[in-house]
């Protein structure tokens, strides 16, 4: 609320002059509401300007040069991962639809032939989804003639068979279309980079080298990673 509240200026080191309550109360309600809106907007913008990689999800490359790096945490002396004594947690085994037995055929020391079974073999399960196979449903509309007047009657198609694809196929196609649309700008940037045209640098925090040509090592910001299949390389590209 407007009054003697002071909003600090982050970069100028100054504070705005106080607004007496009687002066604020003498303003029309619309002006008071607009002043409150501007104060809230100013506070929000100043809070955004004060964000950095230590107080938000911004990458370190967005930090100003005067920001000191966060101090490294002291090592606790424990190794990474699960600590000794914790309860074991693993993925539960599923009923195996297919079992493939792997047996050594010969000894790797004397080359003697090996045979038999292990009472407790080592088990490694691989979980996979079954292949998706299209299932077609055919609707046959029989046209029958009236024995009295000879009029031929054909039943109408149900509402769910107006198109040639069911709701699940339509949902999968819509998802793939939306995914391809979202990745199209990334693919275009990769194509422009491959063709030797300027591309937008990513936010990795690496230093950009001013000289022309491909950089080598940690200073390389010229690579653009594109998820999915490789982008075809244009003819004549270096």
FIKOLZA-1660 file (N, C-alpha, C; in steps of 0.1 Angstrom, whole numbers, plus 5000, padded with zeros to 4 digits):
% residues 238
   i   px   py   pz ch aa at
   1 5009 4988 5000  A  X  N
   1 5000 5000 5000  A  X CA
   1 5009 5012 5000  A  X  C
   2 5004 5023 4993  A  X  N
   2 5013 5035 4992  A  X CA
   2 5013 5042 5005  A  X  C
   3 5023 5049 5008  A  X  N
   3 5025 5055 5020  A  X CA
   3 5040 5059 5022  A  X  C
   4 5045 5056 5034  A  X  N
   4 5059 5058 5037  A  X CA
   4 5068 5046 5034  A  X  C
   5 5062 5036 5027  A  X  N
   5 5069 5024 5023  A  X CA
   5 5080 5028 5013  A  X  C
   6 5092 5023 5014  A  X  N
   6 5103 5026 5005  A  X CA
   6 5106 5013 4997  A  X  C
   7 5107 5015 4984  A  X  N
   7 5111 5004 4976  A  X CA
   7 5125 5007 4971  A  X  C
   8 5135 4998 4975  A  X  N
   8 5149 5001 4972  A  X CA
   8 5152 4999 4957  A  X  C
   9 5160 5008 4952  A  X  N
   9 5165 5007 4938  A  X CA
   9 5177 4998 4938  A  X  C
  10 5177 4987 4931  A  X  N
  10 5188 4977 4932  A  X CA
  10 5201 4982 4926  A  X  C
  11 5201 4990 4916  A  X  N
  11 5213 4994 4909  A  X CA
  11 5217 5008 4911  A  X  C
  12 5208 5017 4915  A  X  N
  12 5212 5031 4917  A  X CA
  12 5216 5034 4932  A  X  C
  13 5212 5025 4941  A  X  N
  13 5215 5028 4955  A  X CA
  13 5206 5039 4961  A  X  C
  14 5196 5042 4955  A  X  N
  14 5187 5053 4959  A  X CA
  14 5173 5047 4963  A  X  C
  15 5165 5054 4970  A  X  N
  15 5152 5050 4973  A  X CA
  15 5142 5061 4969  A  X  C
  16 5130 5058 4965  A  X  N
  16 5121 5068 4960  A  X CA
  16 5117 5077 4972  A  X  C
  17 5113 5089 4969  A  X  N
  17 5109 5098 4980  A  X CA
  17 5096 5093 4986  A  X  C
  18 5094 5094 4999  A  X  N
  18 5081 5089 5005  A  X CA
  18 5069 5097 5000  A  X  C
  19 5058 5090 4999  A  X  N
  19 5046 5097 4995  A  X CA
  19 5037 5097 5007  A  X  C
  20 5034 5110 5013  A  X  N
  20 5026 5111 5025  A  X CA
  20 5012 5105 5023  A  X  C
  21 5006 5099 5033  A  X  N
  21 4993 5093 5032  A  X CA
  21 4982 5103 5028  A  X  C
  22 4983 5116 5033  A  X  N
  22 4973 5126 5029  A  X CA
  22 4974 5129 5014  A  X  C
  23 4986 5130 5009  A  X  N
  23 4987 5132 4994  A  X CA
  23 4982 5121 4986  A  X  C
  24 4985 5109 4991  A  X  N
  24 4980 5097 4983  A  X CA
  24 4965 5096 4985  A  X  C
  25 4959 5099 4997  A  X  N
  25 4945 5098 4999  A  X CA
  25 4937 5109 4991  A  X  C
  26 4944 5120 4987  A  X  N
  26 4937 5130 4980  A  X CA
  26 4936 5127 4965  A  X  C
  27 4943 5116 4960  A  X  N
  27 4942 5113 4946  A  X CA
  27 4928 5105 4944  A  X  C
  28 4923 5106 4932  A  X  N
  28 4911 5098 4928  A  X CA
  28 4914 5083 4929  A  X  C
  29 4903 5076 4932  A  X  N
  29 4905 5061 4933  A  X CA
  29 4912 5055 4921  A  X  C
  30 4909 5060 4909  A  X  N
  30 4915 5054 4897  A  X CA
  30 4930 5056 4897  A  X  C
  31 4934 5068 4902  A  X  N
  31 4948 5071 4903  A  X CA
  31 4955 5063 4913  A  X  C
  32 4949 5061 4925  A  X  N
  32 4954 5053 4935  A  X CA
  32 4956 5038 4931  A  X  C
  33 4946 5033 4924  A  X  N
  33 4947 5019 4919  A  X CA
  33 4959 5018 4909  A  X  C
  34 4960 5029 4900  A  X  N
  34 4971 5028 4890  A  X CA
  34 4985 5029 4897  A  X  C
  35 4986 5037 4908  A  X  N
  35 4998 5038 4915  A  X CA
  35 5002 5025 4921  A  X  C
  36 4992 5018 4927  A  X  N
  36 4995 5005 4933  A  X CA
  36 4999 4995 4923  A  X  C
  37 4993 4996 4911  A  X  N
  37 4997 4987 4900  A  X CA
  37 5011 4989 4896  A  X  C
  38 5015 5002 4895  A  X  N
  38 5029 5005 4891  A  X CA
  38 5039 5001 4901  A  X  C
  39 5036 5003 4914  A  X  N
  39 5045 4998 4925  A  X CA
  39 5046 4983 4924  A  X  C
  40 5035 4976 4922  A  X  N
  40 5037 4961 4922  A  X CA
  40 5045 4957 4910  A  X  C
  41 5043 4964 4898  A  X  N
  41 5050 4960 4886  A  X CA
  41 5065 4963 4888  A  X  C
  42 5068 4975 4894  A  X  N
  42 5082 4978 4896  A  X CA
  42 5089 4968 4906  A  X  C
  43 5082 4964 4916  A  X  N
  43 5088 4954 4925  A  X CA
  43 5090 4941 4918  A  X  C
  44 5081 4937 4910  A  X  N
  44 5083 4924 4902  A  X CA
  44 5094 4925 4893  A  X  C
  45 5096 4936 4886  A  X  N
  45 5107 4938 4876  A  X CA
  45 5120 4938 4884  A  X  C
  46 5121 4945 4895  A  X  N
  46 5133 4946 4903  A  X CA
  46 5137 4932 4908  A  X  C
  47 5126 4924 4912  A  X  N
  47 5129 4910 4917  A  X CA
  47 5135 4902 4905  A  X  C
  48 5130 4904 4893  A  X  N
  48 5135 4896 4882  A  X CA
  48 5149 4900 4879  A  X  C
  49 5152 4913 4880  A  X  N
  49 5166 4917 4877  A  X CA
  49 5176 4912 4887  A  X  C
  50 5171 4909 4899  A  X  N
  50 5180 4904 4909  A  X CA
  50 5182 4889 4909  A  X  C
  51 5176 4882 4900  A  X  N
  51 5177 4868 4899  A  X CA
  51 5190 4864 4892  A  X  C
  52 5196 4853 4896  A  X  N
  52 5208 4848 4890  A  X CA
  52 5207 4833 4890  A  X  C
  53 5218 4826 4887  A  X  N
  53 5219 4812 4886  A  X CA
  53 5218 4805 4900  A  X  C
  54 5221 4813 4911  A  X  N
  54 5220 4808 4924  A  X CA
  54 5206 4809 4931  A  X  C
  55 5198 4818 4925  A  X  N
  55 5185 4821 4931  A  X CA
  55 5173 4817 4921  A  X  C
  56 5176 4812 4910  A  X  N
  56 5166 4808 4900  A  X CA
  56 5171 4797 4891  A  X  C
  57 5163 4794 4881  A  X  N
  57 5167 4783 4872  A  X CA
  57 5175 4788 4860  A  X  C
  58 5180 4801 4861  A  X  N
  58 5188 4806 4850  A  X CA
  58 5202 4800 4849  A  X  C
  59 5207 4798 4837  A  X  N
  59 5221 4792 4836  A  X CA
  59 5231 4802 4840  A  X  C
  60 5243 4797 4844  A  X  N
  60 5254 4806 4848  A  X CA
  60 5258 4816 4838  A  X  C
  61 5256 4814 4825  A  X  N
  61 5259 4823 4815  A  X CA
  61 5252 4836 4816  A  X  C
  62 5240 4836 4823  A  X  N
  62 5232 4848 4825  A  X CA
  62 5237 4857 4837  A  X  C
  63 5246 4852 4844  A  X  N
  63 5250 4859 4856  A  X CA
  63 5259 4872 4852  A  X  C
  64 5257 4883 4859  A  X  N
  64 5265 4895 4857  A  X CA
  64 5280 4892 4861  A  X  C
  65 5289 4899 4855  A  X  N
  65 5303 4897 4858  A  X CA
  65 5307 4899 4873  A  X  C
  66 5300 4908 4880  A  X  N
  66 5303 4911 4893  A  X CA
  66 5298 4901 4903  A  X  C
  67 5290 4891 4899  A  X  N
  67 5285 4881 4908  A  X CA
  67 5296 4871 4912  A  X  C
  68 5298 4869 4925  A  X  N
  68 5308 4860 4929  A  X CA
  68 5302 4846 4928  A  X  C
  69 5310 4836 4925  A  X  N
  69 5305 4822 4924  A  X CA
  69 5302 4817 4938  A  X  C
  70 5292 4808 4938  A  X  N
  70 5288 4802 4951  A  X CA
  70 5299 4794 4957  A  X  C
  71 5302 4795 4970  A  X  N
  71 5312 4787 4976  A  X CA
  71 5309 4772 4975  A  X  C
  72 5319 4764 4972  A  X  N
  72 5317 4750 4971  A  X CA
  72 5314 4744 4985  A  X  C
  73 5306 4734 4985  A  X  N
  73 5302 4727 4997  A  X CA
  73 5313 4718 5002  A  X  C
  74 5315 4718 5015  A  X  N
  74 5325 4710 5021  A  X CA
  74 5322 4695 5019  A  X  C
  75 5331 4687 5016  A  X  N
  75 5329 4673 5014  A  X CA
  75 5325 4666 5027  A  X  C
  76 5315 4657 5026  A  X  N
  76 5311 4650 5038  A  X CA
  76 5319 4638 5041  A  X  C
  77 5328 4634 5031  A  X  N
  77 5336 4622 5033  A  X CA
  77 5328 4609 5028  A  X  C
  78 5316 4610 5025  A  X  N
  78 5308 4599 5021  A  X CA
  78 5309 4598 5005  A  X  C
  79 5309 4586 5001  A  X  N
  79 5309 4583 4986  A  X CA
  79 5295 4586 4981  A  X  C
  80 5295 4588 4968  A  X  N
  80 5282 4590 4961  A  X CA
  80 5274 4577 4960  A  X  C
  81 5261 4579 4960  A  X  N
  81 5252 4567 4958  A  X CA
  81 5247 4563 4972  A  X  C
  82 5241 4551 4972  A  X  N
  82 5235 4546 4984  A  X CA
  82 5246 4543 4995  A  X  C
  83 5243 4546 5007  A  X  N
  83 5252 4544 5018  A  X CA
  83 5250 4530 5024  A  X  C
  84 5261 4525 5030  A  X  N
  84 5260 4511 5036  A  X CA
  84 5249 4511 5047  A  X  C
  85 5241 4500 5047  A  X  N
  85 5231 4498 5057  A  X CA
  85 5217 4502 5052  A  X  C
  86 5216 4509 5041  A  X  N
  86 5203 4513 5037  A  X CA
  86 5195 4501 5031  A  X  C
  87 5182 4501 5031  A  X  N
  87 5175 4490 5025  A  X CA
  87 5176 4490 5010  A  X  C
  88 5177 4478 5005  A  X  N
  88 5179 4476 4990  A  X CA
  88 5166 4479 4983  A  X  C
  89 5167 4487 4972  A  X  N
  89 5155 4490 4964  A  X CA
  89 5159 4486 4950  A  X  C
  90 5151 4478 4944  A  X  N
  90 5153 4474 4930  A  X CA
  90 5140 4472 4923  A  X  C
  91 5140 4471 4910  A  X  N
  91 5128 4470 4902  A  X CA
  91 5123 4455 4904  A  X  C
  92 5110 4454 4907  A  X  N
  92 5104 4440 4909  A  X CA
  92 5104 4433 4896  A  X  C
  93 5107 4420 4897  A  X  N
  93 5107 4411 4885  A  X CA
  93 5092 4409 4880  A  X  C
  94 5090 4408 4867  A  X  N
  94 5077 4405 4861  A  X CA
  94 5077 4391 4857  A  X  C
  95 5065 4385 4856  A  X  N
  95 5064 4372 4850  A  X CA
  95 5070 4371 4836  A  X  C
  96 5080 4363 4834  A  X  N
  96 5087 4362 4821  A  X CA
  96 5078 4355 4811  A  X  C
  97 5076 4362 4800  A  X  N
  97 5069 4356 4789  A  X CA
  97 5078 4347 4780  A  X  C
  98 5090 4351 4779  A  X  N
  98 5100 4344 4772  A  X CA
  98 5113 4342 4780  A  X  C
  99 5118 4330 4781  A  X  N
  99 5130 4328 4789  A  X CA
  99 5141 4323 4779  A  X  C
 100 5152 4329 4779  A  X  N
 100 5163 4326 4770  A  X CA
 100 5175 4321 4779  A  X  C
 101 5178 4309 4779  A  X  N
 101 5189 4303 4787  A  X CA
 101 5203 4305 4780  A  X  C
 102 5212 4311 4787  A  X  N
 102 5226 4313 4782  A  X CA
 102 5235 4304 4790  A  X  C
 103 5242 4295 4783  A  X  N
 103 5251 4286 4789  A  X CA
 103 5265 4286 4782  A  X  C
 104 5275 4286 4789  A  X  N
 104 5289 4285 4783  A  X CA
 104 5290 4271 4776  A  X  C
 105 5296 4272 4765  A  X  N
 105 5298 4259 4757  A  X CA
 105 5311 4252 4761  A  X  C
 106 5321 4259 4765  A  X  N
 106 5334 4253 4768  A  X CA
 106 5341 4261 4779  A  X  C
 107 5351 4255 4786  A  X  N
 107 5358 4262 4796  A  X CA
 107 5368 4271 4789  A  X  C
 108 5370 4283 4795  A  X  N
 108 5379 4293 4789  A  X CA
 108 5393 4290 4793  A  X  C
 109 5396 4281 4802  A  X  N
 109 5410 4278 4806  A  X CA
 109 5415 4265 4798  A  X  C
 110 5407 4254 4799  A  X  N
 110 5412 4242 4793  A  X CA
 110 5404 4237 4781  A  X  C
 111 5394 4245 4777  A  X  N
 111 5386 4242 4765  A  X CA
 111 5378 4229 4766  A  X  C
 112 5375 4225 4779  A  X  N
 112 5367 4213 4780  A  X CA
 112 5352 4217 4778  A  X  C
 113 5345 4207 4772  A  X  N
 113 5331 4210 4770  A  X CA
 113 5323 4210 4783  A  X  C
 114 5314 4220 4784  A  X  N
 114 5306 4222 4796  A  X CA
 114 5291 4218 4793  A  X  C
 115 5284 4213 4802  A  X  N
 115 5270 4209 4801  A  X CA
 115 5264 4209 4814  A  X  C
 116 5250 4209 4814  A  X  N
 116 5243 4209 4827  A  X CA
 116 5236 4223 4829  A  X  C
 117 5229 4224 4841  A  X  N
 117 5222 4236 4844  A  X CA
 117 5227 4241 4857  A  X  C
 118 5225 4255 4859  A  X  N
 118 5228 4261 4872  A  X CA
 118 5216 4262 4880  A  X  C
 119 5217 4257 4892  A  X  N
 119 5205 4257 4901  A  X CA
 119 5200 4271 4904  A  X  C
 120 5208 4281 4905  A  X  N
 120 5204 4295 4907  A  X CA
 120 5212 4304 4897  A  X  C
 121 5207 4304 4885  A  X  N
 121 5213 4313 4875  A  X CA
 121 5211 4327 4877  A  X  C
 122 5220 4335 4872  A  X  N
 122 5219 4350 4873  A  X CA
 122 5208 4354 4864  A  X  C
 123 5199 4363 4869  A  X  N
 123 5187 4367 4861  A  X CA
 123 5188 4381 4857  A  X  C
 124 5185 4384 4845  A  X  N
 124 5185 4398 4840  A  X CA
 124 5173 4399 4831  A  X  C
 125 5164 4407 4836  A  X  N
 125 5151 4409 4828  A  X CA
 125 5152 4422 4820  A  X  C
 126 5146 4421 4808  A  X  N
 126 5145 4432 4799  A  X CA
 126 5130 4434 4796  A  X  C
 127 5125 4446 4800  A  X  N
 127 5110 4449 4799  A  X CA
 127 5108 4456 4785  A  X  C
 128 5099 4451 4778  A  X  N
 128 5096 4458 4765  A  X CA
 128 5081 4458 4762  A  X  C
 129 5077 4468 4755  A  X  N
 129 5063 4469 4751  A  X CA
 129 5060 4461 4739  A  X  C
 130 5048 4455 4738  A  X  N
 130 5045 4447 4727  A  X CA
 130 5044 4455 4714  A  X  C
 131 5047 4450 4703  A  X  N
 131 5045 4458 4690  A  X CA
 131 5031 4462 4688  A  X  C
 132 5029 4474 4684  A  X  N
 132 5016 4480 4681  A  X CA
 132 5011 4475 4667  A  X  C
 133 5000 4468 4666  A  X  N
 133 4995 4463 4654  A  X CA
 133 4981 4469 4651  A  X  C
 134 4979 4475 4639  A  X  N
 134 4966 4481 4637  A  X CA
 134 4955 4470 4636  A  X  C
 135 4944 4473 4642  A  X  N
 135 4932 4464 4642  A  X CA
 135 4921 4471 4634  A  X  C
 136 4917 4464 4623  A  X  N
 136 4906 4470 4615  A  X CA
 136 4893 4464 4618  A  X  C
 137 4883 4473 4619  A  X  N
 137 4869 4469 4621  A  X CA
 137 4861 4473 4609  A  X  C
 138 4855 4464 4603  A  X  N
 138 4848 4467 4590  A  X CA
 138 4833 4467 4593  A  X  C
 139 4827 4478 4589  A  X  N
 139 4812 4479 4590  A  X CA
 139 4806 4477 4576  A  X  C
 140 4797 4467 4575  A  X  N
 140 4791 4464 4563  A  X CA
 140 4776 4468 4563  A  X  C
 141 4773 4478 4555  A  X  N
 141 4759 4483 4554  A  X CA
 141 4751 4476 4543  A  X  C
 142 4742 4468 4548  A  X  N
 142 4733 4460 4539  A  X CA
 142 4722 4469 4534  A  X  C
 143 4721 4469 4521  A  X  N
 143 4709 4476 4514  A  X CA
 143 4698 4466 4511  A  X  C
 144 4687 4468 4518  A  X  N
 144 4676 4458 4516  A  X CA
 144 4664 4465 4510  A  X  C
 145 4658 4458 4501  A  X  N
 145 4646 4463 4494  A  X CA
 145 4633 4459 4502  A  X  C
 146 4624 4468 4502  A  X  N
 146 4611 4465 4508  A  X CA
 146 4603 4456 4499  A  X  C
 147 4598 4445 4504  A  X  N
 147 4590 4436 4496  A  X CA
 147 4576 4442 4492  A  X  C
 148 4572 4452 4499  A  X  N
 148 4559 4458 4496  A  X CA
 148 4559 4469 4485  A  X  C
 149 4568 4479 4487  A  X  N
 149 4569 4490 4478  A  X CA
 149 4582 4490 4470  A  X  C
 150 4591 4482 4473  A  X  N
 150 4604 4482 4465  A  X CA
 150 4614 4492 4469  A  X  C
 151 4611 4500 4480  A  X  N
 151 4621 4510 4484  A  X CA
 151 4633 4504 4490  A  X  C
 152 4645 4508 4486  A  X  N
 152 4657 4503 4491  A  X CA
 152 4662 4511 4503  A  X  C
 153 4664 4505 4514  A  X  N
 153 4668 4512 4527  A  X CA
 153 4683 4507 4530  A  X  C
 154 4691 4517 4533  A  X  N
 154 4705 4515 4537  A  X CA
 154 4707 4522 4550  A  X  C
 155 4712 4515 4561  A  X  N
 155 4714 4521 4574  A  X CA
 155 4726 4532 4573  A  X  C
 156 4725 4542 4581  A  X  N
 156 4735 4552 4582  A  X CA
 156 4747 4547 4589  A  X  C
 157 4759 4553 4586  A  X  N
 157 4771 4550 4593  A  X CA
 157 4770 4555 4608  A  X  C
 158 4775 4548 4617  A  X  N
 158 4776 4553 4631  A  X CA
 158 4785 4565 4632  A  X  C
 159 4783 4573 4642  A  X  N
 159 4790 4585 4644  A  X CA
 159 4805 4583 4645  A  X  C
 160 4809 4572 4651  A  X  N
 160 4824 4569 4654  A  X CA
 160 4831 4564 4641  A  X  C
 161 4824 4562 4630  A  X  N
 161 4831 4557 4618  A  X CA
 161 4829 4568 4607  A  X  C
 162 4828 4581 4610  A  X  N
 162 4827 4591 4600  A  X CA
 162 4840 4592 4592  A  X  C
 163 4851 4590 4599  A  X  N
 163 4864 4591 4592  A  X CA
 163 4870 4577 4591  A  X  C
 164 4882 4576 4586  A  X  N
 164 4888 4563 4584  A  X CA
 164 4897 4558 4595  A  X  C
 165 4898 4566 4606  A  X  N
 165 4907 4563 4617  A  X CA
 165 4899 4564 4630  A  X  C
 166 4902 4556 4640  A  X  N
 166 4896 4556 4653  A  X CA
 166 4902 4567 4661  A  X  C
 167 4896 4569 4673  A  X  N
 167 4900 4580 4682  A  X CA
 167 4915 4578 4687  A  X  C
 168 4919 4566 4689  A  X  N
 168 4933 4564 4694  A  X CA
 168 4943 4567 4683  A  X  C
 169 4940 4563 4671  A  X  N
 169 4949 4566 4660  A  X CA
 169 4950 4582 4658  A  X  C
 170 4939 4588 4659  A  X  N
 170 4938 4603 4658  A  X CA
 170 4946 4609 4669  A  X  C
 171 4945 4604 4681  A  X  N
 171 4953 4610 4692  A  X CA
 171 4968 4609 4690  A  X  C
 172 4972 4597 4685  A  X  N
 172 4987 4595 4683  A  X CA
 172 4992 4604 4672  A  X  C
 173 4984 4605 4661  A  X  N
 173 4988 4614 4650  A  X CA
 173 4989 4629 4655  A  X  C
 174 4979 4633 4663  A  X  N
 174 4979 4647 4668  A  X CA
 174 4991 4649 4677  A  X  C
 175 4995 4639 4685  A  X  N
 175 5007 4640 4694  A  X CA
 175 5019 4641 4686  A  X  C
 176 5021 4633 4676  A  X  N
 176 5033 4634 4667  A  X CA
 176 5034 4647 4659  A  X  C
 177 5022 4652 4655  A  X  N
 177 5022 4665 4648  A  X CA
 177 5026 4676 4657  A  X  C
 178 5021 4676 4669  A  X  N
 178 5025 4687 4679  A  X CA
 178 5040 4686 4682  A  X  C
 179 5045 4674 4684  A  X  N
 179 5059 4672 4687  A  X CA
 179 5068 4677 4676  A  X  C
 180 5064 4673 4663  A  X  N
 180 5072 4678 4652  A  X CA
 180 5071 4693 4650  A  X  C
 181 5060 4699 4653  A  X  N
 181 5059 4713 4652  A  X CA
 181 5067 4720 4663  A  X  C
 182 5068 4715 4675  A  X  N
 182 5076 4721 4685  A  X CA
 182 5091 4720 4682  A  X  C
 183 5095 4709 4676  A  X  N
 183 5110 4707 4673  A  X CA
 183 5114 4713 4660  A  X  C
 184 5105 4718 4652  A  X  N
 184 5108 4724 4639  A  X CA
 184 5118 4736 4640  A  X  C
 185 5116 4745 4650  A  X  N
 185 5126 4756 4651  A  X CA
 185 5140 4751 4654  A  X  C
 186 5141 4740 4662  A  X  N
 186 5155 4735 4665  A  X CA
 186 5161 4729 4653  A  X  C
 187 5153 4721 4645  A  X  N
 187 5158 4715 4633  A  X CA
 187 5162 4726 4623  A  X  C
 188 5154 4737 4622  A  X  N
 188 5158 4748 4612  A  X CA
 188 5171 4754 4616  A  X  C
 189 5173 4756 4629  A  X  N
 189 5186 4762 4634  A  X CA
 189 5198 4752 4631  A  X  C
 190 5195 4739 4633  A  X  N
 190 5206 4730 4629  A  X CA
 190 5209 4730 4615  A  X  C
 191 5199 4731 4606  A  X  N
 191 5201 4731 4592  A  X CA
 191 5209 4744 4588  A  X  C
 192 5205 4755 4594  A  X  N
 192 5212 4767 4591  A  X CA
 192 5227 4767 4595  A  X  C
 193 5230 4760 4607  A  X  N
 193 5243 4759 4611  A  X CA
 193 5251 4750 4602  A  X  C
 194 5245 4739 4598  A  X  N
 194 5252 4729 4589  A  X CA
 194 5256 4736 4575  A  X  C
 195 5247 4745 4571  A  X  N
 195 5249 4751 4558  A  X CA
 195 5258 4763 4559  A  X  C
 196 5264 4766 4571  A  X  N
 196 5273 4776 4572  A  X CA
 196 5267 4790 4575  A  X  C
 197 5254 4790 4578  A  X  N
 197 5248 4803 4582  A  X CA
 197 5248 4805 4597  A  X  C
 198 5247 4818 4601  A  X  N
 198 5248 4820 4616  A  X CA
 198 5236 4814 4623  A  X  C
 199 5239 4808 4634  A  X  N
 199 5228 4802 4643  A  X CA
 199 5229 4808 4656  A  X  C
 200 5218 4807 4664  A  X  N
 200 5218 4813 4677  A  X CA
 200 5226 4804 4686  A  X  C
 201 5234 4810 4695  A  X  N
 201 5242 4803 4704  A  X CA
 201 5234 4797 4716  A  X  C
 202 5237 4786 4721  A  X  N
 202 5230 4780 4732  A  X CA
 202 5234 4786 4745  A  X  C
 203 5226 4784 4755  A  X  N
 203 5230 4789 4769  A  X CA
 203 5237 4778 4777  A  X  C
 204 5250 4776 4773  A  X  N
 204 5258 4766 4780  A  X CA
 204 5267 4772 4790  A  X  C
 205 5269 4786 4789  A  X  N
 205 5279 4792 4798  A  X CA
 205 5293 4791 4793  A  X  C
 206 5295 4786 4781  A  X  N
 206 5309 4785 4775  A  X CA
 206 5312 4799 4769  A  X  C
 207 5325 4802 4769  A  X  N
 207 5329 4814 4763  A  X CA
 207 5330 4813 4748  A  X  C
 208 5326 4824 4741  A  X  N
 208 5325 4823 4727  A  X CA
 208 5338 4829 4721  A  X  C
 209 5344 4822 4711  A  X  N
 209 5356 4827 4705  A  X CA
 209 5353 4837 4694  A  X  C
 210 5360 4848 4693  A  X  N
 210 5357 4858 4683  A  X CA
 210 5362 4854 4669  A  X  C
 211 5372 4845 4668  A  X  N
 211 5378 4842 4655  A  X CA
 211 5368 4833 4647  A  X  C
 212 5369 4834 4634  A  X  N
 212 5361 4826 4625  A  X CA
 212 5365 4812 4625  A  X  C
 213 5356 4803 4620  A  X  N
 213 5359 4789 4620  A  X CA
 213 5353 4782 4632  A  X  C
 214 5355 4769 4631  A  X  N
 214 5350 4760 4642  A  X CA
 214 5359 4761 4654  A  X  C
 215 5354 4763 4666  A  X  N
 215 5362 4763 4678  A  X CA
 215 5365 4748 4682  A  X  C
 216 5375 4747 4690  A  X  N
 216 5379 4733 4694  A  X CA
 216 5379 4734 4709  A  X  C
 217 5374 4723 4716  A  X  N
 217 5375 4722 4730  A  X CA
 217 5364 4728 4737  A  X  C
 218 5367 4734 4749  A  X  N
 218 5356 4739 4758  A  X CA
 218 5350 4752 4752  A  X  C
 219 5357 4759 4744  A  X  N
 219 5352 4771 4738  A  X CA
 219 5342 4769 4727  A  X  C
 220 5339 4757 4723  A  X  N
 220 5330 4754 4711  A  X CA
 220 5316 4756 4715  A  X  C
 221 5309 4766 4710  A  X  N
 221 5295 4768 4712  A  X CA
 221 5288 4767 4698  A  X  C
 222 5295 4761 4688  A  X  N
 222 5289 4761 4675  A  X CA
 222 5281 4748 4673  A  X  C
 223 5281 4739 4682  A  X  N
 223 5273 4727 4680  A  X CA
 223 5259 4729 4685  A  X  C
 224 5250 4724 4677  A  X  N
 224 5235 4725 4681  A  X CA
 224 5230 4710 4682  A  X  C
 225 5226 4706 4693  A  X  N
 225 5221 4693 4695  A  X CA
 225 5206 4692 4692  A  X  C
 226 5202 4683 4683  A  X  N
 226 5188 4682 4679  A  X CA
 226 5184 4668 4682  A  X  C
 227 5174 4666 4691  A  X  N
 227 5169 4653 4694  A  X CA
 227 5161 4647 4682  A  X  C
 228 5162 4634 4681  A  X  N
 228 5155 4627 4670  A  X CA
 228 5165 4623 4659  A  X  C
 229 5160 4619 4647  A  X  N
 229 5169 4614 4636  A  X CA
 229 5178 4625 4632  A  X  C
 230 5190 4621 4626  A  X  N
 230 5199 4631 4621  A  X CA
 230 5194 4640 4610  A  X  C
 231 5198 4652 4610  A  X  N
 231 5193 4661 4599  A  X CA
 231 5201 4659 4587  A  X  C
 232 5195 4658 4575  A  X  N
 232 5202 4655 4563  A  X CA
 232 5212 4667 4560  A  X  C
 233 5224 4664 4556  A  X  N
 233 5234 4674 4553  A  X CA
 233 5233 4679 4539  A  X  C
 234 5232 4692 4537  A  X  N
 234 5230 4697 4523  A  X CA
 234 5243 4695 4515  A  X  C
 235 5241 4694 4502  A  X  N
 235 5252 4692 4493  A  X CA
 235 5261 4705 4493  A  X  C
 236 5274 4702 4492  A  X  N
 236 5283 4714 4492  A  X CA
 236 5287 4719 4505  A  X  C
 237 5281 4714 4516  A  X  N
 237 5284 4719 4530  A  X CA
 237 5298 4714 4533  A  X  C
 238 5305 4722 4541  A  X  N
 238 5319 4718 4545  A  X CA
 238 5318 4708 4556  A  X  C
% end
